[in-house]
Amino acid sequence: RNIIEEKESLQEAVRKQSEILKTQISDLDKAKAMCEKMLCSKSVDYKEFQVEQYVNQLQEYWDYNKPVFQLDSVSFLYIWGSFAVWVVIA
């Protein structure tokens, strides 16, 4: 919209998007590394799961990823809310 309204150049929008993608790729690489570390464990069991084993600084990790957790919760509620509406309609 800003590009169409000439409030921002296409070049600036692409630059911003590139930075966002770099951050997302970095975050995904960290998540991938954690998943791989978990899979290398002898057993991955929810009852015995200890986050501290895979994350060095838990509070910092939680604070940094809070927007991701919030977005995931919103997505979950949106999906199940939509499902509930379809159940009521059908």
BELWOVEN-V170057 format. One record per run of one state. SS is the DSSP state (a for helix, b for strand, c for the rest). FROM is the first residue (numbers start at 0). LEN is the number of residues. Records with the same first field share a line. If there is no record, write none. Layout:
SS->FROM-LEN  FROM-LEN
This chain:
c->0-9  40-5  48-2  53-4  89-1
a->9-31  45-3  50-3  57-32
